[in-house]
Amino acid sequence: MSDIERESMEYDVVIVGAGPAGLSAAIRLKQQDPDLEVVVLEKGSEVGAHILSGAVLDTCGLDKLIPDWKDKGAPIKTEVKKDNFLVLGPAGHIRVPNWPMPPLMNNHGNYIVSMANVCRWMAEQAEELGVEIFPGMAASELVYGENGEVKGVVAGVFGLEADGSYGENTEPGMELHGKYVFISEGVRGSLAKEIIGKYDLQAGRDVQKFGIGMKEIWEIDPAKHREGTVTHTMGWPLGSNAGGGSFIYHLENNQVFVGFVVHLNYKNPHLYPYMEFQRFKHHPEIAKLLEGGKRVAYGARAITEGGYQSMPKASFPGGALLGCSVGLVNVPRIKGNHNAMLSGMAAADAAVKAIKAGRAGDELNDYEEELRTGEVAKDLKKVRNVKPLWSKYGLTASLMLGGLDMWVQSITGWSPFGTVKHGKNDAEVTGKAKDYPEIDYPKPDGTLSFDRLTNVSFAATNHEESQPCHLKLANPDLPISVNLPEFAEPAQRYCPAGVYEVVEEDGKDPRFVVNFQNCVHCKTCDIKDPSQNITWTVPQGGDGPNYPNM
């Protein structure tokens, strides 16, 4: 809102998002030039609060950024000792041996970590170098310069009226200006979405693709715990309904990360990703691990899956997109944190060079070049065809064709398939409800499986009911007039937090209700809504989930 008067603060570089990409950029900037003024804005109540990535970490990025991370006490302790890959059927499984797997799929030498804790530690390293970090400061708006470049962001807006207007108790926030602005919001961030559209950064690139990842932390029977064990599964319960799979990581203290990913290019609008996750835990192989244990945390987050061919241009006038704002996840490895760190360092190097040359507010073309040709590109190009091959030919064929492609590229650098296109975006592939069967999901038993609202309480989600709804409907009538009759309003099912519901009462027309207080910031609605009617925006302050060690 241009008529609002705000104070402003000037920095050399403004970074939005205290994830692995943003913190790596901040640390690298101060390593290269300690005199630079660098600020990091984090929408979570604290660094790590909105990080949902209990992960297997390839430390190549951290090795480059902080080579002595072990001596500095990084919370990276649990080295992978055993790698399992299972294809599940309804009652049994087939173990795929490790020897036919391409070398890049090997997890030995990697670590099972809480990325929330890793980011907290990285924030400490950044602050020791003089980086300013402001948690609870959601960057809600971009500030443009005279030549149309991004020159800063608005952060710290509090006390808006319920309709989003400014009232007498509203704190208008501040403008933070930088010679360069780095956007590292994670997947489908609202500022990155605006920038990609404004500067047409997706031009000439394939469509971006996504998955929805849901995760629980479990404390299990010590007799069943195998610290350092990594298990990935594919197949049941998804079958032919959708692509996806699971991960189970045994970290320390008898805890396991149990995660489930559903590719969002599924066609059947009756599919219910959250319930697929809950059903998965009743597979005999999974149930015997979890029985006698307890779930201690839950969360969900969208995942970028488009790969190399879907990366938008990462530099724009006045700044750069980092990490998952570009989409740097290696899909078959289910890893992106190492590439996020590498992207942050590359952007920092380009910005330092530009600032030393007296530049500001222009494009960091060196960063774009490094991202498309350097270490990140080498990691992603080898696996660029795995996701589209899976989408086109299904699980079994993709295991063979994708494996062949990764092997050939690992040896020769050449792909027999070239670069396979993704086709339509995830919203466009959604089919009409009348063309697909409804799916009968078993009721959660409250022991291994849980209803959504119970699980949301384990995400420590908090939004003030009096604040504006941060989920914006372009047309409030579309959910009932279009999505309900044509698609059985899939928002009721694709949301893993029960935000959206259709209320039908006797003698009244159906109405669409948005329970934004439940939102866990996964952004699935922004991606999968078939009418593309929903836009996710940042809520006020540090509101949202507060993931404990996720």
C-alpha positions in Angstrom: 0.0 0.0 0.0 1.9 3.0 -1.3 0.0 5.6 0.8 1.3 4.1 4.1 4.2 6.0 5.6 6.9 3.7 7.0 10.4 4.1 8.4 13.1 2.5 6.4 16.5 0.8 7.1 19.3 0.5 4.6 21.4 -2.7 4.2 23.8 -4.0 1.6 21.8 -7.3 1.3 18.3 -8.1 2.6 17.6 -11.8 2.9 14.0 -13.1 3.3 13.9 -16.5 5.0 16.2 -18.1 7.6 16.4 -21.6 6.0 19.6 -23.3 4.8 19.7 -21.1 1.6 19.2 -17.8 3.3 21.6 -18.5 6.2 24.2 -19.9 3.9 24.0 -16.7 1.9 24.3 -14.5 5.0 27.3 -16.4 6.3 29.1 -16.3 3.0 28.5 -12.6 2.5 30.2 -11.9 5.9 33.0 -14.3 5.2 33.7 -12.6 2.0 33.4 -9.0 3.4 32.9 -8.5 7.1 32.0 -4.9 6.5 28.8 -5.7 4.6 25.5 -4.9 6.4 23.4 -8.0 6.1 19.9 -8.7 7.5 17.8 -11.9 7.6 14.1 -11.8 8.1 12.3 -14.9 9.4 8.5 -15.3 9.5 8.7 -18.0 12.1 8.6 -17.1 15.8 12.2 -18.3 15.9 14.7 -19.6 13.5 13.7 -23.2 12.7 10.1 -22.8 13.7 8.8 -23.2 10.2 11.5 -25.7 9.0 9.8 -29.0 8.2 12.8 -31.1 7.0 13.9 -34.0 9.2 16.2 -35.1 6.5 19.1 -37.1 5.2 21.7 -34.3 4.7 24.5 -34.5 2.1 27.0 -32.2 3.7 28.8 -31.1 0.5 27.3 -27.6 0.8 28.1 -27.3 4.5 31.6 -28.7 3.9 32.2 -25.8 1.5 30.6 -23.1 3.7 32.0 -24.1 7.2 34.6 -26.8 6.7 35.1 -27.2 10.5 31.4 -27.7 11.2 32.1 -30.7 13.4 34.5 -28.8 15.6 32.0 -26.0 15.9 29.4 -28.3 17.3 27.0 -28.6 14.5 23.9 -30.8 15.4 24.9 -33.4 12.8 25.6 -36.6 14.6 23.7 -39.6 13.1 25.6 -41.0 10.1 23.6 -43.3 7.8 24.6 -46.9 8.4 22.0 -48.8 6.5 20.0 -48.1 3.3 16.8 -49.9 2.5 14.5 -49.6 -0.5 11.2 -51.4 -0.4 8.4 -51.7 -2.9 5.2 -52.3 -0.9 2.2 -54.4 -1.8 -1.1 -54.5 0.3 0.3 -57.1 2.7 4.0 -57.6 1.9 7.0 -56.0 0.3 9.9 -56.6 -2.1 13.3 -55.3 -1.0 15.2 -53.8 -4.0 18.9 -54.6 -3.5 21.4 -51.7 -3.4 23.8 -53.0 -6.0 21.7 -52.0 -9.1 21.1 -48.5 -7.7 23.0 -45.7 -9.4 25.9 -44.5 -7.1 24.2 -41.1 -6.5 21.4 -43.0 -4.7 23.8 -44.2 -2.0 23.2 -42.5 1.4 26.4 -43.7 3.1 28.4 -40.7 4.3 25.3 -38.7 4.7 23.6 -37.8 8.1 20.1 -38.0 9.5 19.4 -34.5 10.9 16.8 -32.2 12.2 17.1 -29.3 9.7 15.3 -27.0 12.2 18.2 -27.6 14.6 20.8 -27.3 11.9 19.3 -23.9 10.9 19.3 -22.8 14.5 23.0 -23.6 14.7 23.7 -21.9 11.4 21.9 -18.8 12.7 24.3 -18.7 15.6 27.3 -18.9 13.2 25.8 -16.0 11.2 25.2 -13.8 14.2 28.8 -14.4 15.4 29.9 -12.9 12.1 27.6 -9.8 12.6 24.5 -10.8 10.6 21.3 -9.3 12.0 18.5 -11.9 12.2 14.9 -10.8 12.9 12.5 -13.7 13.7 8.8 -13.1 13.8 9.1 -10.6 11.0 7.1 -11.8 8.0 8.1 -10.0 4.8 4.6 -9.3 3.3 5.3 -6.9 0.5 8.0 -6.0 -2.1 9.3 -2.5 -2.5 10.2 -1.5 -6.1 12.7 1.2 -7.2 12.4 3.8 -9.8 13.5 1.5 -12.6 11.2 -1.3 -11.6 13.9 -3.2 -9.7 13.3 -4.9 -6.3 14.9 -2.6 -3.8 13.5 -4.0 -0.6 10.6 -5.5 1.4 8.0 -4.5 3.9 8.2 -6.5 7.2 6.7 -6.4 10.6 3.1 -5.4 9.8 0.9 -6.2 12.8 -2.6 -5.4 14.0 -4.5 -5.4 10.6 -8.2 -5.3 10.8 -10.0 -8.6 10.0 -10.7 -7.5 6.4 -7.0 -6.7 5.9 -7.4 -2.9 6.2 -5.3 -0.6 8.3 -6.9 0.4 11.6 -5.9 2.8 14.4 -4.0 0.0 16.2 -2.1 -1.2 13.1 1.6 -1.2 13.1 2.6 -0.5 9.5 5.9 -2.2 9.7 9.2 -1.1 8.1 10.8 -1.0 4.7 14.1 -2.8 4.6 16.1 -1.7 1.6 19.1 -3.4 0.1 21.5 -3.1 -2.8 20.4 -6.6 -3.5 17.4 -8.6 -2.1 17.6 -12.4 -1.7 14.3 -14.4 -1.6 14.7 -17.7 0.2 11.1 -18.3 1.3 11.0 -22.0 0.5 8.5 -23.6 -1.8 5.9 -21.4 -3.5 6.6 -18.3 -1.4 4.3 -15.4 -2.0 7.1 -12.9 -2.8 8.9 -15.4 -5.1 5.6 -16.1 -6.9 5.1 -12.3 -7.5 8.7 -11.9 -8.7 8.5 -14.9 -11.1 5.3 -13.4 -12.6 6.4 -9.8 -12.8 9.7 -10.5 -14.5 8.5 -13.6 -16.5 11.2 -15.7 -15.0 9.5 -19.0 -16.1 9.7 -18.0 -19.8 11.4 -20.7 -21.8 11.4 -23.2 -18.8 9.2 -26.2 -18.2 6.3 -25.9 -15.8 7.2 -26.4 -12.1 5.9 -29.6 -10.5 5.2 -30.3 -6.8 4.5 -32.9 -4.2 2.9 -32.7 -0.8 5.1 -34.1 2.0 3.6 -35.0 5.4 5.7 -36.1 8.3 5.4 -37.3 11.9 8.1 -37.8 14.5 7.6 -41.0 16.5 9.3 -42.3 19.7 9.4 -46.0 19.2 10.2 -49.1 21.3 14.0 -49.0 21.9 14.1 -52.7 20.9 13.0 -51.7 17.4 15.2 -48.7 17.0 18.1 -48.9 14.5 20.0 -45.6 14.7 21.3 -44.6 11.3 18.9 -46.7 9.3 17.2 -45.1 6.2 14.3 -46.8 4.5 12.4 -45.6 1.5 9.3 -47.2 0.1 7.2 -47.0 -3.1 4.0 -48.6 -4.2 1.1 -49.3 -1.8 -1.1 -47.6 -0.8 -0.9 -45.2 -3.8 -0.7 -47.8 -6.5 -1.9 -46.3 -9.9 -3.8 -43.4 -8.2 -0.7 -41.2 -7.7 3.1 -41.2 -7.6 4.9 -40.9 -4.4 6.4 -42.9 -1.5 7.7 -42.8 2.0 10.8 -42.3 4.1 11.6 -43.6 7.5 14.8 -42.3 9.2 16.1 -43.6 12.5 17.8 -40.7 14.4 19.0 -40.7 17.9 17.0 -41.0 21.2 14.7 -43.8 19.8 13.1 -41.4 17.4 12.1 -41.9 13.8 11.0 -39.4 11.1 8.1 -41.1 9.3 7.3 -39.2 6.1 5.0 -39.7 3.1 5.1 -37.8 -0.2 2.3 -37.7 -2.8 3.0 -36.1 -6.2 0.4 -33.4 -6.8 0.0 -34.4 -10.5 -2.7 -36.9 -9.5 -5.8 -36.9 -11.6 -8.5 -38.3 -9.3 -9.9 -35.4 -7.4 -11.3 -37.9 -4.8 -7.7 -38.7 -3.7 -7.0 -37.8 -0.1 -3.2 -37.5 0.4 -3.4 -37.2 4.2 -5.5 -40.4 4.5 -3.1 -42.2 2.1 -0.4 -41.4 4.6 -2.4 -42.6 7.5 -3.3 -45.8 5.7 0.3 -46.4 4.9 1.2 -46.7 8.6 -1.1 -49.8 8.8 1.0 -51.8 6.3 2.4 -54.8 8.3 6.0 -53.7 7.8 5.4 -50.2 9.0 2.9 -51.1 11.8 5.3 -53.5 13.5 7.9 -50.7 13.7 5.4 -48.2 15.2 3.3 -50.3 17.5 4.0 -49.5 21.1 5.4 -46.1 20.1 3.9 -42.7 20.1 3.7 -39.8 17.6 5.1 -36.6 19.1 4.9 -34.1 16.2 3.3 -33.6 12.8 3.7 -31.2 9.9 3.3 -30.9 6.1 5.0 -29.0 3.4 4.9 -28.8 -0.4 8.1 -30.0 -2.2 9.4 -28.8 -5.6 9.7 -31.7 -8.0 10.2 -30.2 -11.4 14.0 -30.4 -11.4 16.5 -28.8 -13.7 14.2 -28.1 -16.6 11.6 -26.4 -14.4 14.0 -24.0 -12.6 12.9 -20.4 -13.3 15.5 -17.8 -14.0 17.0 -17.2 -10.6 18.3 -13.6 -11.0 16.0 -10.6 -11.4 16.5 -6.8 -11.3 17.6 -6.1 -7.7 18.1 -9.6 -6.4 18.0 -13.4 -6.6 15.8 -16.4 -5.8 17.5 -19.0 -3.6 16.9 -22.7 -2.7 13.4 -24.0 -3.0 12.2 -20.6 -4.3 14.0 -21.9 -7.5 13.2 -25.5 -7.0 16.5 -27.3 -6.3 15.3 -30.7 -4.9 16.9 -33.8 -6.3 13.7 -35.9 -6.5 15.0 -39.5 -6.5 17.4 -38.7 -3.6 14.7 -36.7 -1.8 17.4 -34.1 -1.0 17.5 -30.4 -1.5 19.3 -28.9 1.5 22.7 -29.3 0.0 21.7 -27.5 -3.1 20.0 -24.8 -1.1 23.2 -24.1 0.7 25.2 -24.1 -2.6 22.7 -21.6 -4.1 23.0 -19.3 -1.1 26.8 -19.3 -1.4 26.7 -18.7 -5.2 24.3 -15.7 -4.8 26.5 -14.3 -2.0 29.6 -14.5 -4.2 27.9 -12.8 -7.1 26.5 -10.0 -4.8 29.9 -9.4 -3.2 31.6 -9.1 -6.6 28.8 -6.7 -7.8 29.0 -4.5 -4.6 32.7 -4.2 -4.8 32.3 -3.0 -8.4 30.0 -0.3 -7.2 26.8 -1.9 -8.6 23.4 -2.1 -7.0 19.9 -3.0 -8.1 20.8 -4.8 -11.3 20.8 -8.5 -12.2 23.3 -10.9 -10.7 23.9 -12.8 -14.0 27.0 -14.5 -12.5 24.7 -16.2 -10.1 22.3 -17.4 -12.7 25.2 -18.8 -14.8 26.6 -20.6 -11.8 23.3 -22.2 -10.9 22.7 -23.4 -14.4 26.2 -24.8 -15.0 27.9 -25.4 -11.6 27.6 -27.9 -8.8 23.8 -27.6 -8.5 23.3 -28.1 -12.2 25.5 -31.2 -12.2 23.5 -32.7 -9.3 20.1 -32.0 -10.9 20.8 -32.7 -14.6 21.5 -36.3 -13.9 18.1 -36.9 -12.4 16.0 -34.5 -14.5 14.0 -37.2 -16.3 13.1 -39.4 -13.2 9.9 -37.4 -12.3 8.5 -37.0 -15.9 9.2 -40.6 -16.7 7.3 -41.7 -13.6 4.4 -39.4 -14.5 4.2 -40.7 -18.0 4.8 -44.4 -17.6 4.1 -45.3 -13.9 6.1 -46.8 -11.1 7.4 -50.0 -12.6 8.5 -48.6 -15.9 10.0 -45.5 -14.3 12.1 -47.6 -11.9 13.7 -49.3 -14.9 13.9 -46.3 -17.3 14.8 -43.8 -14.6 17.5 -46.1 -13.2 18.9 -46.7 -16.7 18.9 -42.9 -17.4 20.7 -42.1 -14.1 23.3 -44.9 -14.7 24.0 -43.7 -18.2 24.3 -40.1 -17.2 26.5 -41.0 -14.2 28.9 -42.8 -16.6 28.8 -40.7 -19.8 27.0 -37.4 -18.9 24.6 -38.1 -21.8 20.9 -39.1 -21.5 19.3 -41.5 -23.9 16.0 -39.6 -23.4 17.3 -36.1 -23.8 15.2 -33.9 -21.5 11.7 -35.2 -20.9 9.0 -32.5 -20.6 6.5 -32.5 -17.7 3.4 -31.3 -19.7 0.6 -29.7 -17.7 1.0 -28.1 -14.3 -0.4 -29.9 -11.2 -3.7 -27.9 -11.2 -4.4 -28.5 -14.9 -4.1 -32.3 -14.6 -6.9 -32.6 -12.1 -9.7 -34.6 -13.6 -13.5 -34.2 -13.3 -15.1 -35.9 -10.3 -17.6 -37.8 -12.5 -14.8 -39.5 -14.4 -13.1 -41.1 -11.4 -14.3 -43.4 -8.6 -14.5 -42.2 -5.0 -12.0 -43.8 -2.6 -13.1 -45.4 0.6 -10.6 -44.6 3.4 -10.6 -46.5 6.7 -11.3 -44.4 9.8 -8.1 -43.6 11.8 -7.7 -45.8 14.8 -6.2 -43.2 17.1 -3.1 -45.4 17.7 -1.3 -45.7 14.4 -3.4 -43.3 12.4 -5.1 -40.0 13.4 -7.6 -37.6 12.1 -6.3 -34.3 10.6 -7.4 -31.9 13.4 -5.8 -34.1 16.1 -2.5 -34.2 14.1 -2.6 -30.4 13.5 -2.5 -29.9 17.2 0.9 -31.6 17.1 2.2 -29.0 14.7 1.8 -26.3 17.4 -0.1 -24.2 14.9 -1.2 -20.7 16.0 -3.0 -17.9 14.1 -4.9 -15.2 15.9 -8.6 -15.6 14.9 -9.0 -11.8 14.7 -6.3 -11.3 12.1 -7.0 -11.3 8.3 -7.2 -14.6 6.6 -3.9 -15.2 4.8 -5.5 -17.5 2.2 -7.0 -15.3 -0.5 -9.8 -16.4 -2.8 -9.7 -14.5 -6.1 -13.4 -15.4 -6.5 -15.2 -16.5 -3.3 -18.0 -18.1 -5.4 -15.8 -20.5 -7.4 -15.5 -23.2 -4.7 -19.2 -23.8 -4.7 -20.2 -22.8 -8.3 -17.3 -24.6 -10.1 -15.1 -26.7 -7.9 -17.9 -28.5 -6.0 -20.0 -29.7 -9.0 -17.0 -30.4 -11.3 -14.3 -31.6 -9.0 -16.2 -32.5 -5.7 -14.2 -29.5 -4.2 -10.8 -31.2 -3.7 -9.6 -28.6 -1.3 -11.5 -30.6 1.3 -9.0 -33.4 0.7 -5.8 -32.1 -0.6 -5.2 -29.8 2.4 -3.4 -31.8 5.1 -4.6 -29.5 7.9 -8.4 -29.4 7.4 -8.4 -25.7 6.4 -11.1 -26.0 3.8 -14.6 -27.5 4.2 -17.9 -27.5 2.4 -20.7 -27.1 4.9 -24.1 -28.4 3.8 -27.1 -27.8 6.0 -30.8 -28.7 5.5 -32.7 -26.0 3.6 -29.5 -24.0 2.9 -27.1 -23.7 0.0 -23.7 -25.2 0.5 -21.0 -22.8 1.7 -17.2 -22.9 1.6 -15.5 -22.3 4.9 -11.8 -21.4 5.3 -10.5 -22.4 8.7 -7.2 -20.5 8.3 -6.3 -21.0 11.9 -5.4 -24.7 11.1 -3.0 -23.8 8.3 0.5 -25.4 8.5 1.9 -23.3 5.6 2.3 -26.2 3.2 1.0 -24.1 0.2 -0.7 -27.1 -1.4 -3.9 -25.1 -2.0 -1.9 -22.5 -4.0 -0.6 -25.3 -6.2 -3.4 -27.9 -6.6 -6.6 -25.9 -6.7 -8.0 -26.7 -10.2 -9.4 -23.2 -10.6 -6.2 -21.6 -9.4 -8.4 -19.5 -7.2 -6.4 -19.6 -3.9 -3.3 -17.6 -3.1 -1.2 -18.3 0.0 0.2 -15.2 1.6 2.2 -14.7 4.8 0.2 -14.2 8.0 1.2 -11.5 10.5 4.3 -11.8 12.7 5.5 -15.2 13.6 2.2 -17.0 13.4 1.9 -20.4 11.9 3.2 -23.8 12.9 6.1 -24.2 15.4 7.6 -27.4 14.4 9.6 -29.0 17.3 12.9 -30.3 15.9 11.3 -31.3 12.6 
